[in-house]
Each structure stands twice: as C-alpha cells, then as structure tokens.
Amino acid sequence: MTGLVLQQLTRRLGDRVLLEGLSLQVPPGELLALLGPSGCGKTTTLRLLAGLDPVSSGQILLNGMDITARPPGARQVAMVFQSYALYPHLTVVGNLELGLEVRGMPAAERRLRITAMMALLRLQGLELRRPAQLSGGQRQRVALARALLRQPQLMLLDEPMSNLDAQLRDALRPELRQLLSGGGHPAIYVTHDQQEALGLADRVAVLHQGRLQQLGTPHALYHDPANRFVASFLGRPALNLFAADAGLQLGLRPEHLQLVASGGLPAQLLGREWLGAQQLLRLETARGPLTLLCGVDQPIPERLQVQWRSEHELWFHASSGERCR
C-alpha cells in the first residue's frame, strides 16, 4: 500500500529498549498522533522515521520503498521541531528560501512558491522580520511553511505547539489540521497532550514504555479502551478506579456519575472546582475517592449518593490491567 508502513520497528540503546516491535500503517492524507507520557517512545519513533537515529530491527516503508537505512536527506521526509529551529539572523523569507536554494531551485520558482506558501499560512507582511520580531504563533507558522515547502512525502511534527499558551494552541489547532490533512501525504504528530491528540488526529497511537498500547480513532480509544493505562491516560478529569471482587478493577469516568436522592453509593463532599459550564465534585465513599462532573446548576443535597449505568462500566484485570469487559 502507499503511505507509511512500520513493521516491527525496534530501537535499542545498550541494554535499554526505547521502542519495541511497533507495527502500524498510515495511509496518504491521514494524520496520526503518537500519544503518551515522557519516555514512552514517541520522539524515538519520529527520529527513526527521520533517519536521525539508526533502527535496531524492523522496517520503514514509505510509498512502497524501503527507507529504513536511507540517510535523512534521501527520505523525502520533513520535520517540524518543538523549538522551531529557525535561523535567527535570517528574515522570514530567508528562512523559507535557504532550503530551496540549497536544493538548486531557480530564484523565480523559489519566489512563486514562497509567496503562495506565505499566503496559505497568513504570513504576508512579515517577509522582512527576523524570528525575534515574531510571536510564538508566527514562528510556528514559519517553521511549518519551511517544512511544507519541501513537498515531503511524510510530515513529522514533534510537539510543535508545546511552547505556546493554551489560547494560541486552541486557535492554531484547526488550522494545522486543515493544512496537514489537505496535503495528500501521511503526517505523524507527537504530543503528550491528550487534548491535542484527540482534537487533531484521525487516529491516535497510545504508547507506554516503548510499546504500542492501542491504535484507533479518538472516539474508540476514549469509549472502548484496550487496557487500564489507555483508559486512565485519556480523559480529564482522570478515570475513577475502584477495587472489586475476584481480582478486578472497575473504571468509571467522572461525567458518567450522577447524584441521586436514594439507591446509590453514599458519598461525602470534600470539595469542588468550577470549570465554566461544569463543576467538578471531589467525593469520598466507602469504596474510595471519586470525582464527578455535573452542571453548575446541579443542586448538591446534604446527603450525597452516587449512581451510574452499567453500560458505562469499564472492567480491568487488577494485575495485568487488560480490559475484560
């Protein structure tokens, strides 16, 4: 198939296994997010795809061609870094033009392509500014423009918005998704921020300790997690976990809990947080602490009881963490 194919991709560093047996496919036009905590193998995967680190075993196929051992410059892969990596002494146009000039593109063609790309990313009027004169969002768009000008067969993005404030990230997210999904080539987006992954990606690969935990759509991962790690890592506020009989654990999401007058699990209110249209209640029960999300107008009775529907229950083996129902 065309697009990106990883077959049992593994990276070892001495006795440490940084990535083990990663296999997945990313078709043309799909944006795949690699999500997980620090040290899970996200950036390692990107570096292997870019050719910055050697593959210990496994294979990387891009549009049917084996690029596993190819040098970075021969891979038709572009990468956008967390730090933007712009040349501080060059103007915006200079940063965009340098790579094209090195590749021998005629000056007239360079100008046409740069003008079109700056219009696409709304950088007009910034041509002669240097990176220090740009905002964080503008620097991010310049870095993205530089990568897109290469017309890569694969786009790699390593937490490109982690240095931006939350409001700017929210504003740039739909623009970035539109640009990447409209390119007709696979794109890999690395992040530890679940909101970015779920909001940007067509599919999400959740990694933990160098292993793939689950690959699927944002909806599937959130509502049908394969194991306790995926269920706990996704969701804000985090999943509630109860110990249960026969070596099981019960998982319940805060938004699936309800306050009832009777017939539920008795609870004591420890505190609350206001979250705009919702409030988060922190409760103590005989089965352990709970967090519950409800509307800001929800009346809080003096005697609290909590209830949930059985279809919202997530059951895990206590020892392995694997989902059992």
C-alpha positions as CSV (number, residue, x, y, z in Angstrom):
1,M,0.0,0.0,0.0
2,T,1.0,3.6,-0.4
3,G,1.6,5.8,2.6
4,L,3.7,4.8,5.6
5,V,4.2,1.3,6.9
6,L,6.1,0.3,10.0
7,Q,7.0,-3.3,10.5
8,Q,8.2,-4.4,14.0
9,L,10.2,-1.2,14.4
10,T,12.6,-1.5,17.3
11,R,15.2,0.8,18.8
12,R,17.7,-0.4,21.5
13,L,20.4,1.7,23.2
14,G,22.7,-0.7,25.0
15,D,20.5,-2.7,27.4
16,R,17.6,-0.3,27.1
17,V,14.7,-0.9,24.8
18,L,13.4,2.5,23.7
19,L,10.9,1.2,21.2
20,E,9.8,-2.4,20.7
21,G,8.0,-4.0,17.8
22,L,6.0,-1.1,16.6
23,S,3.8,-2.0,13.6
24,L,1.3,0.3,12.0
25,Q,0.1,1.8,8.7
26,V,-0.7,5.4,8.0
27,P,-2.4,5.9,4.6
28,P,-2.0,9.1,2.5
29,G,-3.8,12.1,3.9
30,E,-4.1,10.6,7.4
31,L,-2.9,12.5,10.5
32,L,-1.8,10.0,13.1
33,A,-0.9,11.2,16.6
34,L,1.6,9.4,18.8
35,L,0.4,10.0,22.4
36,G,1.9,9.0,25.7
37,P,3.9,10.2,28.7
38,S,7.6,11.2,28.6
39,G,9.9,8.3,27.8
40,C,7.2,6.2,26.1
41,G,8.9,6.1,22.6
42,K,7.1,8.9,20.8
43,T,10.1,11.0,19.9
44,T,12.2,7.9,19.4
45,T,9.8,6.8,16.7
46,L,10.0,10.2,15.0
47,R,13.8,10.2,15.0
48,L,13.8,6.7,13.4
49,L,11.4,7.9,10.7
50,A,13.5,11.0,10.0
51,G,16.7,8.9,9.9
52,L,18.3,10.8,12.8
53,D,18.8,7.5,14.8
54,P,19.5,4.0,13.4
55,V,16.9,1.3,13.5
56,S,17.9,-1.8,15.6
57,S,15.5,-4.0,13.8
58,G,12.3,-3.7,11.7
59,Q,11.5,-1.9,8.6
60,I,10.1,1.5,7.4
61,L,8.3,1.6,4.1
62,L,7.2,4.9,2.5
63,N,5.0,4.7,-0.6
64,G,6.3,1.1,-1.1
65,M,10.0,2.0,-0.8
66,D,12.2,0.7,2.0
67,I,13.8,3.8,3.6
68,T,15.0,2.1,6.8
69,A,18.7,2.7,6.1
70,R,18.5,5.8,3.9
71,P,20.2,9.0,5.1
72,P,17.8,11.8,6.2
73,G,18.3,13.8,3.0
74,A,17.2,11.0,0.8
75,R,13.9,10.2,2.6
76,Q,11.6,12.9,1.3
77,V,10.6,13.5,5.0
78,A,10.2,16.9,6.6
79,M,10.2,17.5,10.4
80,V,8.9,20.4,12.5
81,F,10.6,20.6,15.9
82,Q,9.3,21.8,19.3
83,S,11.9,24.6,19.3
84,Y,11.0,25.9,15.7
85,A,14.8,25.7,14.8
86,L,14.6,29.0,12.7
87,Y,17.8,30.8,11.8
88,P,17.8,33.9,14.0
89,H,19.9,36.0,11.6
90,L,17.7,35.4,8.6
91,T,14.4,37.1,7.8
92,V,11.2,35.1,7.3
93,V,11.8,34.9,3.6
94,G,15.5,34.0,4.2
95,N,14.4,31.1,6.4
96,L,12.0,29.8,3.8
97,E,14.3,30.3,0.9
98,L,17.5,28.7,2.2
99,G,16.4,25.1,1.8
100,L,15.1,25.6,-1.7
101,E,18.2,27.4,-2.7
102,V,20.4,24.6,-1.4
103,R,18.4,22.2,-3.5
104,G,19.1,24.2,-6.6
105,M,15.7,25.6,-7.3
106,P,15.7,28.6,-9.6
107,A,15.1,32.0,-8.0
108,A,11.9,32.7,-9.9
109,E,10.4,29.4,-8.8
110,R,11.5,30.0,-5.2
111,R,9.7,33.4,-5.1
112,L,6.5,31.9,-6.5
113,R,6.4,29.0,-4.1
114,I,7.3,31.2,-1.1
115,T,4.7,33.8,-1.9
116,A,2.0,31.1,-2.2
117,M,3.0,29.4,1.0
118,M,3.1,32.7,3.0
119,A,-0.4,33.5,1.7
120,L,-1.6,30.0,2.7
121,L,-0.2,30.4,6.2
122,R,-1.2,34.1,6.6
123,L,2.4,35.4,6.9
124,Q,2.0,38.3,4.5
125,G,3.6,41.5,5.8
126,L,6.2,39.5,7.8
127,E,8.6,38.9,5.0
128,L,11.5,41.0,6.3
129,R,11.1,40.3,10.0
130,R,13.5,38.1,11.9
131,P,12.4,35.3,14.3
132,A,12.9,37.5,17.4
133,Q,10.4,40.0,15.9
134,L,7.7,37.3,15.6
135,S,5.1,36.0,18.0
136,G,5.2,32.3,19.0
137,G,2.3,31.5,16.7
138,Q,4.0,33.3,13.8
139,R,7.3,31.5,14.4
140,Q,5.4,28.2,14.4
141,R,3.7,29.0,11.1
142,V,7.1,29.9,9.6
143,A,8.6,26.6,10.7
144,L,5.6,24.8,9.3
145,A,5.9,26.7,6.0
146,R,9.5,25.8,5.7
147,A,8.7,22.1,6.1
148,L,5.8,22.2,3.7
149,L,7.9,23.9,1.0
150,R,10.0,20.8,0.7
151,Q,6.8,19.0,-0.6
152,P,7.6,16.0,1.6
153,Q,6.1,12.5,1.2
154,L,5.9,12.3,5.0
155,M,5.5,15.2,7.6
156,L,6.7,14.7,11.1
157,L,5.8,17.1,13.9
158,D,7.5,16.9,17.4
159,E,5.3,18.7,19.9
160,P,5.3,21.8,17.8
161,M,2.8,23.7,19.9
162,S,4.1,22.9,23.4
163,N,5.8,26.3,23.8
164,L,2.6,28.2,23.0
165,D,0.0,29.3,25.5
166,A,-3.3,27.4,25.7
167,Q,-5.4,30.1,23.9
168,L,-2.9,30.2,20.9
169,R,-2.8,26.4,20.8
170,D,-6.6,26.3,20.6
171,A,-6.6,28.9,17.8
172,L,-3.9,27.1,15.7
173,R,-5.2,23.5,16.1
174,P,-7.9,23.7,13.4
175,E,-5.6,25.5,11.0
176,L,-2.9,22.9,11.5
177,R,-5.3,20.0,11.0
178,Q,-6.6,21.5,7.8
179,L,-3.1,22.0,6.4
180,L,-1.9,18.6,7.2
181,S,-4.9,16.6,6.2
182,G,-5.1,18.5,2.9
183,G,-1.6,17.6,1.8
184,G,-2.4,14.1,0.5
185,H,0.5,12.6,2.4
186,P,0.7,10.9,5.8
187,A,1.6,13.0,8.8
188,I,2.8,12.0,12.3
189,Y,2.1,14.3,15.2
190,V,3.9,13.6,18.5
191,T,2.4,15.0,21.7
192,H,1.9,14.2,25.4
193,D,-1.2,16.4,25.4
194,Q,-4.4,14.3,25.0
195,Q,-6.5,17.3,24.0
196,E,-4.2,18.0,21.1
197,A,-4.1,14.3,20.0
198,L,-7.9,13.8,20.3
199,G,-8.7,17.2,18.6
200,L,-6.2,16.9,15.8
201,A,-5.8,13.3,14.7
202,D,-7.7,11.0,12.5
203,R,-6.3,8.1,14.6
204,V,-4.2,8.0,17.8
205,A,-1.5,5.5,18.7
206,V,-1.0,5.4,22.5
207,L,2.5,4.3,23.6
208,H,3.7,3.3,27.0
209,Q,7.2,2.1,27.9
210,G,8.2,1.7,24.3
211,R,5.2,-0.5,23.4
212,L,2.0,0.3,21.4
213,Q,-1.0,0.0,23.8
214,Q,-3.8,0.8,21.4
215,L,-4.4,2.3,17.9
216,G,-7.7,3.7,16.9
217,T,-9.9,6.8,16.4
218,P,-10.2,9.3,19.3
219,H,-13.8,8.1,19.9
220,A,-12.8,4.4,20.1
221,L,-9.9,5.0,22.4
222,Y,-11.9,7.1,24.9
223,H,-15.0,4.9,24.9
224,D,-13.5,1.5,24.3
225,P,-10.0,1.5,25.8
226,A,-8.0,-1.7,25.5
227,N,-6.5,-1.6,28.9
228,R,-6.3,0.4,32.2
229,F,-3.4,2.5,31.0
230,V,-5.2,3.8,28.0
231,A,-8.4,4.4,30.0
232,S,-6.5,6.3,32.7
233,F,-4.3,8.3,30.4
234,L,-7.2,9.6,28.3
235,G,-9.7,11.8,30.0
236,R,-9.8,15.0,32.1
237,P,-10.6,14.6,34.9
238,A,-9.0,11.2,35.1
239,L,-10.8,7.9,35.3
240,N,-12.2,6.8,38.7
241,L,-10.9,3.3,39.6
242,F,-12.4,1.0,42.3
243,A,-11.1,-2.2,43.6
244,A,-13.7,-5.0,43.0
245,D,-14.0,-8.7,43.8
246,A,-12.2,-11.6,42.1
247,G,-9.1,-9.5,41.2
248,L,-10.9,-6.9,39.1
249,Q,-11.0,-3.1,39.0
250,L,-13.9,-1.0,37.9
251,G,-13.3,2.2,36.0
252,L,-15.9,5.0,35.8
253,R,-15.5,8.3,34.0
254,P,-16.5,11.4,36.1
255,E,-19.1,12.5,33.5
256,H,-20.9,9.1,33.8
257,L,-21.6,9.5,37.5
258,Q,-24.9,11.0,38.7
259,L,-26.1,12.4,42.0
260,V,-29.3,10.7,43.2
261,A,-31.6,11.1,46.1
262,S,-31.6,7.4,47.1
263,G,-30.5,4.0,45.9
264,G,-26.9,4.9,45.2
265,L,-23.5,4.8,46.8
266,P,-23.3,7.2,49.8
267,A,-20.7,9.9,49.5
268,Q,-19.2,12.8,51.3
269,L,-18.4,16.1,49.6
270,L,-14.7,17.0,50.1
271,G,-14.5,19.9,47.7
272,R,-15.5,21.3,44.3
273,E,-13.9,23.1,41.4
274,W,-15.7,25.4,38.9
275,L,-14.9,24.6,35.3
276,G,-17.0,27.1,33.4
277,A,-20.2,25.3,32.3
278,Q,-19.4,22.4,34.7
279,Q,-18.3,21.8,38.3
280,L,-16.1,19.0,39.5
281,L,-17.0,17.4,42.8
282,R,-14.4,15.6,44.9
283,L,-16.1,12.9,46.9
284,E,-15.2,10.3,49.5
285,T,-17.0,6.9,49.6
286,A,-16.7,3.6,51.3
287,R,-15.1,2.3,48.0
288,G,-12.6,5.1,47.8
289,P,-12.3,8.7,46.5
290,L,-14.4,9.8,43.5
291,T,-14.5,12.7,41.1
292,L,-17.8,13.6,39.5
293,L,-18.7,16.1,36.8
294,C,-22.0,17.9,36.7
295,G,-23.6,21.1,35.6
296,V,-23.0,24.3,37.5
297,D,-26.7,24.5,38.4
298,Q,-26.8,20.9,39.8
299,P,-28.2,21.1,43.3
300,I,-25.9,19.4,45.9
301,P,-28.0,17.7,48.6
302,E,-26.9,17.5,52.1
303,R,-26.8,13.7,51.9
304,L,-25.0,12.7,48.7
305,Q,-25.5,9.4,46.8
306,V,-23.8,8.5,43.5
307,Q,-25.1,6.2,40.8
308,W,-24.1,5.1,37.3
309,R,-25.4,3.0,34.5
310,S,-23.9,-0.5,33.9
311,E,-23.1,0.3,30.2
312,H,-20.6,2.9,31.3
313,E,-18.6,0.4,33.4
314,L,-15.0,-0.4,32.3
315,W,-13.7,-3.6,33.9
316,F,-9.9,-4.4,34.1
317,H,-7.8,-7.3,35.5
318,A,-6.2,-5.8,38.6
319,S,-2.9,-7.5,37.9
320,S,-2.4,-7.1,34.2
321,G,-4.5,-4.1,33.6
322,E,-6.0,-5.6,30.5
323,R,-9.7,-4.9,29.7
324,C,-12.0,-7.8,30.4
325,R,-15.4,-6.2,29.7
